[in-house]
Amino acid sequence: MRVAPVLTTPEARDVWTHAKPEEARVTHVSLDLTADFEAKEMRGTATLEVIFAQGAKQVILDDAGLVIESITDVEGAPLEWHVGDASPNIGAPLVIALPRADAAISRASDPQPNLRVIRIRYRSAPGASALQWLPPELTAGKAHPYLFSQGQAIENRSWIPTQDSPGIRQTWDATITVPADLVAVMSGDRMTPEGVPAGDGHRSFHFVMDNPVPPYLIAMAVGNLEFRELGPRTGVWTEPEMLDKAVYEFADVEKMVDAAESLYGPYRWGRYDMLLLPPSFPYGGMENPTLTFLTPTLLTGDRSNTDVVAHELAHSWSGNLVTNATWSDSWLNEGFTTYFENRIMEALYGPERAAMYSDLDWDGMERDIKAAGGNDAPSTRLHGDPGETFGQLDYFKGSNFLRMIEHTVGRERFDAYLEGYFDRHAFQPQTTAGFLADIREHLIQGDEALEAKLKLDQWAYQPGLPDNALHIESATLAQIDADLEAFKSGASVSAIDTDGWSTQEWLRFLNGLPRALPEARLAELDDTLSLSKSTNAYVRSAWLELAIANRYEPALPALYEFAGQVGRGLLIRPLYAGLMAQGEWGAKIAADVFEKSKATYHPTTAAQIARIVSGSAQ
């Protein structure tokens, strides 16, 4: 098994973990767990391999509500342990005494002097923040329950006892036992495709991940799942009711893998499969290795939202292969990936399609900087306090940083640099300081004029947008802008030809409309374009934002329906925030909508919206 390094420089210190990896660190996790749908808990054992420095007496794990039954060495001898005081938002330290030397037995029966094996028998709490247990009525098929996990950023400590930090990469294997009529999938190699009988109406599935990964990428789902192959190394899992639509929407994924490899080197994870989840999944996608998790809001029938798939695929290099060591540098994951995603889309669909995404990202960046308080706001920095970069600036400003470098040094030279960067740091954590050192050594190479042009430190560490930022403008969206100007000048909505518009064109139009409109114009928009009935979740969300801003009450039934059907935070958080900005009128509606819808949300999403509705969100 490959053991990944742990960075020890000051900027690599992760304040969101209790672990002290320089003293003792987990290198492998072996799970043997049963999914109990009635009790809503995962229960069983976690067997950890721990390496340690000379003189270390204990290892510290992260714990968020785990119910510990026993902790022993590999031979069953009890170990001393205790759970310390919890810290706000990051849980408590689980402190375990290291086993004696003669209990140092590895999976290969090859004892090592600085390796110990620890076995923890435990169960997750029913409210574990990483797990969502769905009753049948919240699934597509309405007949079977469903379970999925979401570990990013630090939620996996609620169901896996380990050191839950992106800088402490670990290999893992897992045996997951589930009711016999359900299927388990995970973000690792599938060793028992059909499962094996496990008695009492259950079957077990076994998975292995031999590459060291950050622990937030250990992911699992259980449900009435079927699989369809898309290509030699790609396919999609989902409930049978959504399978045909998913296969159509994601038909180009094998081509995406080929395009990504042609840009930045080999795909190193074996298969690239996808899992289309129920609507409560809180994100557009999650880049779990070998099995990207995706929201069903992508199923718009026109393949115009497959940029999300390209984004999650790109994470197989930026994020999964080379990972931010701490969440202070999440732009190293998301900014790199947004840039890479755009290059994949250009390779498959041409420069204008890529320009549309870039242009919209520029709009998003400008909105986020303005909403953060302007160019001087500390939350507009790329490197900063973990979780404090405003909105999606990790994505937008981060990708613009890289696009600026490409434009300055030339695409061919920058592509060669990036391919080398991913190779040099494969399966390792990274920091902003480490990236800047690498690019100076391997790209700038002492060229003082180039160093001055790039303004690397200003991009990475200072707020706002440097003056060498690059705005790519889309000809397609320029036509939408012309339609917007005509609307603002009084043109009838029926005069605007929306036939064949992609999601991106719809968003440019809806987000570009004046935020204050008379009721008659809002009614004209809705009646002509059927916005309240749109089956495109992006379109519906953008329309409802506008309706809320104008207190347009005819759209409220559509709001109630949408909020109870879609759990993707990107699409519903703005609606609650918009309602709260409307004073007493909106606050009353927000509280009522949330009360009726919160049972359909993932725990992390529900907690975020609860803060918005209570007025405690930043």
N, C-alpha and C positions, 0 to 999 in steps of 0.2 A: 504494500500500500504506500502511495506517495504521501509524505508528510510535508505540509506547506509551512513556510516560515511565518513567524509572527513579528510584525514591525515593532521596534522598541523606541523609536524616536519620539520626542515629546508630543508632536502633532498627531501621532498615531494612538495616543491614549484615548480609549473609548469611555466616555463618562456615562454611557447608558448600559454598562455592565458592572456587576460586582466582581467579576473574575479578575484574577491576577495571573495572566498567562505566562509572565516571566518567571513565576514560581512553579506553577503546575497548570497544565493545559490538557484539554480533551482533544484527542486526535481521531477517535472513532466512536460512533454511537451505534449500538445494536438494539433495536426495539422488538419486543414481542408483545403485541397489544391486541385487545379485543374491543371492538366498537359495540357499546351497549346503548342501543337506541332508546330503551325505556328509561334508563337512568341518566342518559345524556352524558356519558363519560367514557373516556378511553382508559382501560385498566390493563395492567400487566407489568412488564419489567423493562428497564433500560440498563444495558450493560455497557459501561464506558471504559475505554482505554485511555489512560492518563500518563503523560510523561512529565517529569518534574526535574527541577534543578537540585543540585546538591544541598542538603540541609532542609529541604521542604518537608513539612509535616502534614499538610492538608491541601485540599483542592477546594476552590470556591466556585459554585455553579450559580445560575440565575433561576429564580423560582417566583412564579406569579400564581399562587393559589393551589399548587400541587398538594395532593393529600398523600403524604409519605407513609407507607406501612412498615418498611424495613430497608436497611442499607447494610450490605455485607460485602465481603471479598468474594472472589470467584468460587471459593470452597464452602461458602455459607457462614463463615465466621462473622459475627456482628462487628460493625464499625461504629465508632463514635461520630455523631453528627448533630447539628442543630440548625434551625432556621433563625437568622438574625432579624433585626428590625427592618421593616420595609421602608424603602425610599419612595418619595412621590413619583408616580408614573413608571418606575422601573422595577418594581417588585422587591423581593428580599434576597439576601445571600443564603444559599444552602451550603453550609460548611461541613466538609466530610474529612475525617482523618484518613490519611493514606494507609493502605494495607501494609502488613509486614512484608519483608523482602521475599520470603519463600512462597508468597501467594502471587508473585508476579508471573502470571501465565497469560500469554497472548493467544489470539485465535489460532495462530499457527503452531501453538505449543512450543514457541521459541522464546524462552524467558529472556528479558532484557533488564539490565540493572536499574535503569531509570524508568521502567514502565510498570504500572499497576493496573489491575482490573477491578472495577467497582460495579456492584449490581444493586439497582434500586427498584424495589417493588412499590408501586404507587398507582394512583388514578388521578385523572384530571377532574377539576371541579365542573359541575354542570354549566357554570357561566364562563368557562374558559374563553378568553378573548380571541384566541386563534381559531376557534371551532364554531361552526354554525350547523346546528341540527335542524333540518327542515322537516316539517310534517308533510305527508303526501300532498295536501292541497296546495302547497307552495312550489310544487314541481310541475314540469310540463305534462307528465303522465297522470298525475293525481292519484296514483295507486301505491306508490312506494315511498318510504322516507329517504332522505338524502343527507349526507354529511360532507362538508369540505373544510379544509384548513386554509388559513391565510396568515403567513408568518411574518411578512415584512411590516414594520421594521424590527420590532422586538416582541412579537406576540407569541412566538413558538415556545417561550419559556412557560407558557400556561398549559402546555401539554407534553413537553419534552424536557426532562431535567438535564441541561447541558450548559455550556458557556455560550450564551446567546449574543454573540458579537460578530459582526461581519469580518473582523480581522482575525478571528480564530477559526480557520477553515477545518472542516472535519469530513472524513469519509463516513459512510453509514450503511447499514442494512436494516431491513425491517420485515417482520412477519405480522400481517394484519388479518385478524379473524373477524368475519362478518356473517350476518345471516345468509343462508345458502342461496336465497333468491336475489342477492345483491352482488355487485362486483366492486372490488377495491382497485384503485389505480394510485400510483405514486410517481414522484419525480426521480425515478431511478430505473435501472434495467429490470424488466419484468421477467422474473425467473420461473414463475408458475402461471402461465397464461390463463389456464382454466381454473386455477385454484385446486386445493386438495381438501378432501373431507376432513372436518375437524370435530365431528360428533355433535349431538344435540342440535341438529338443524343448522349447522354452521359450516363454512369452508374458509380456508386460509390462503392468502396470497403472499408470496415472498418477493422482495425487491432488494437490489444492491446498487450502491453508488460508490464506485472505486476512485473517482476523482474527488479530491478534497473541495468541499463547497462551504460557503458561509451558511450557518445554520438556519437562517431565515428561508433558505431555498429547499428545506425538507418539507414536502407538501403531500397531501393525501386527499382523496375523495372516495366516497362510497355511495353507490346508488344503482338504479336500474339502467346500466350503461351498455351501449353497443359501440362497436368500432367499425370504421370504414377506411380502407387504405386509399391514400391519394397519390402515392408514388413509392419508389423503392425504399425510402426511409422516412416517409411522412404519412400521417393519417389523422383521423379525428375521432374522439370519443364524445358521446353525449347520450341523452335519453333518446329512445327510438323516435319519439315524436318530432325531434328537431334535426335528425340525422341528415335527411335529404337536403334541407335548406343549408346546413353547415357544409356539406360536401360541395354544393354549388358555390357558396360564398368563398370558400377557401381553396378553390381548384388550382390556384397558381402557387401554392406554398412550396411545392418541390422546386419550381423555378426560382423562388425567392432564396432558398438555401443555396442553389447553384450560383446565383448572382452574388450573394454575400461571400461565398468562398472565393469567387473570382476577385473580389475587392481586397479582402484582408486575411486570407489564409484559410486553412482547413477547419471545418466544423468538427469539434472534438468530443461530441457527446453521444455519438451513435445515432439514435433516432431523434427526429423532431416531430413529435405528435402534439396534438392539441386536445384540450378538454373544454367543451362548451358547457358552461354551468347554468344553473337556474338564475333568474333575474336578481336575486339578492346578492350576487357576487359584487363586492364593493368597488372593483377597479375595471378599467377597460381590459386589461390583461395583466397576468403575472408570469414572469419569465422562468418559472420552475424548470430546471434542466430536464430534458427529454420529454416534458409534458407541460407546455404552456397552458395556463388557465385563461379562459376568455369569457367575456360578457356576451349574453345573447343580444345585447343592443347592437352588435355588429351586423346582425342579420337583416340588412336593409334591401337585399335582393339586387343591388346594383354593383356590388364589390367595391364600392367607393370608400369603404372604411377598413380595407385590408392593410392600410398603413399601420394600424394597431398591431396586426400580426407581424408585419415587417419590423416594427419596433421591438416586440418581444423576441423575435428571432435574433435581432442585432444584439440583444442582451447576452446571447450565447458567447459573445466576445467581450463586450463592455458591460460588466456587471457580474456575470457568472464566471468568465475566464479571468478577468482582471477586475477586482472588486474594491469599492471604497472601504478603507480600513475602519473608518468611523462614519457616522451619519452626518458629521460636519462637512464631509466631502461628497455628498450624494450626487453632486453634479458630475463627478467622474463616472458614475453609472448612467445617469439620465441624460446629461448633455451630450456625452459621447454617443449614446444610443440614438438620440433624436437626430443627430447628424448622420449617423450610419443608416438609420431607417430611411432618411431622405435619399441617400445614395442608392439604396436598394430599389426604391420606388422609381428613381430616374432610370436605373438600368433596365427595369421591366417595362415601364410605361412612358418613358421619354421625359425630356427636360421640362415641358410645360406642366405636366402632372406634379413633378417635384417642386416646381416654382409655386404652384398653388399652396402646397403644404408650407413652404418656407414663408410665403407672404402672410398666411394666416398665423404662423408662429410669431412673425414680427408684430402683428396686431396684438396677439396675446401678451407678448413681452412688454409692449408699450402700455397696455391696460394694467398689467401687474405692477410695473414700476410706478405708474400714477397712483394706483390703489394703495401701494406700500407707503406712499408719502413723498414720492419723487426721487430724483437721482441721488440725494444725500441720505436716503433712508438706509440704516444699517442692514435691514432685511433684504436689500437688493444685492448684497455680496454673494458670490458663489461659495467661498469658504467662510463659514461663520459658526455660530452655535448650532448644534444639531436640531433639525426640524424648524429652524427659524428663517430660512430663505423663503421669501414671500411667494405665494401662489405656485406657479409652474416655472419660475425663473431658473430653477435647476435645469429644466428641459430647454427653455427658450434661450436664455442668456448663455447657457453652457454650449448649446449647439451653435449659436452665432459666433462664439469665441473660436470654435474649431473651423467654422466656415470662413471666418476672417483669415485664419492662418492659411487655409487652402488657397484663398484668393491671393494672398501676399506671396507665398512661396511657389505656387503652381500646384495643380492637382496631382501630376505624376510624382512630384517630389514628396508631397504630403502623404499620398497613398502609400508610398514605399516606407515612409517613416511609421505610419500607423500599423502597417503589417508587422514591422519589426518590433514596435512597442508591445503589441499583443503577444508576440512570441517571447520577448524578453521577460515579460511579467506574467506569463500564463500560470493559472492556478495560484495566484498570489494576491495579497492585499496591496492597496496603493493609497497614497495621500496626494493632496495637491502639491505639496513641496516635492514629493517624489516624482510626480509628472513633470513639473517645471524643470527639475534637475535633468530628467531624461531627455526632454525636448531640447534643452540647451546643449547637452552632450552630443546627441545624435542628429539634430536638425540644424540648430543655429551654429554650433561648432565655432564659437568665438567671433562670429560676424557681428560687429557692434552696430552697424547700420541696420541690419535685420532685427537685432534685439530691440533697437529703438522703435522701429516700425510696428512691431508686434505688441508692445506694451503688455507683456505677459502678467506682470505683478499687478498692474491696474485692473486687468480683467479678473484675476483670481481673487484678489484681496480687498479691492476698493468697491464702494457702492456705486450704483448707477451704471450707465452705458458709455464706454469709451468712444471717442469720436471716430475710430476706425471700424465701427460696427458696419455690417454689410446687409443692406435691405434688398432682397431679391423680389422683384415685382412680377406678378402674373398677368399675362394678357387676358386670360379667361376671367380672372377676378376684376380686371379693369372694366370689362363689359358689365359685370354686376354693379360696379360702382356707377356706371352710366345709368343703369336702371334705377339705382337709388336716387340719383340726382333728379331723374324724371319724376319719381314718386314724390320727392320733397317739393318739386315744383307744381304738384297738383295732378299729375297724370293718373289715370285710372289704373287700379291694380290689374284689371283685365287686359291692359295694354302690354303688360310685362309677360314675356314668353318664358315660362318656367319649365317647359317640357324638356325632360332629359337632364335637368339639373342634378349634379352630384351633391352629396352631403356638404362638401366644402363650399359650393356655390350658394346653397341654402343658408349656410351659416354666415357667409359674408353679407348676404342680403339682410337677414334677420338681425344680426348684431350691428349692422350699419344703419338701421332705421333709427330715427330720432327717439329718444327715450320718453319724450312727452308727445302723445298723439291724442287727438280728440276721439271720442267714443265712436263716432261715425266712421273714421278711418280705420280704427281697430276692427270694427264689425265688417268693413269692406275687405280687409286683409283675411279675416277668418272665413268669411263666407266664400270668397273667391278661391282661396288657396287651401281650404279645409285644414287649417293649421291645428285646431283643437282635436282633430280626428287623425292626425298624421300617425302612421305606423313607424316612422323613423324617429327613434328616441332623441336623437340630436336636434332634429327640427322641432319636435314637441317641446323639449326643454328650453330652447332659445325663444320660442314663441311665448311660453309661459313666463319667462323672465320679463319679456316686454309687457305682457298683460298685467303682471303683478305691479310693475313700475307705474302703471296707469290705473291701478285699482279697477281693472276691467272685469266686473263680476260675472259676465256671461262665460268667462273661461274657467270659473272656479270648479265646475263639475269635471272638466278635463284635468285640472290640477289634482283633485282628490283621486281620480282614477290613476293618473300617472304616478303619483307619489306612492301608491299602494302596489304598483306593478314593477317599478324599477328601483333597484337598490344601489346603482352605480353612483358613487359619491360625486363624481365630476358633473353629473347631470341633475342631481337633486339638491346638493348643498346650496348652490346659488339660489334655488327657489325659496328655501327657508330663510336664507340671508336677505333675499329681496323682500320677503314678507315682513321680517323684523324691522327692515328699514322704513316700513310704511306706518310706523306708529301703532296705536292701539288697534286700528282696523286689521293690520297685517299680523300683529302678534296674536290676536285671538284666533285667526284662521290658522296660523302656523302651529299653535298648540293643538288645535283640533285635528289638523291633518296628521301631525306627528302621532297623536294618541291613536288614531285609526290605522296608521301605517307602520309603526315602529316594530311590530312583531315580524314584519317581512324583511327587516334590515339586518345585515351582519352586525355583530356586537360593536365593532370599531366604528362603523358608520352611525349606528344608533347613538353611541356616546358622543360623536362629533356633532350630530344634529341636536342632541339634548343640550349641549353647550350653546349652540346657536340660539335655540328657542328660549333658553334661560337667560340669554343676554350675557353669558360669561365668555363667549368666544372672542378671540382677539380681533 
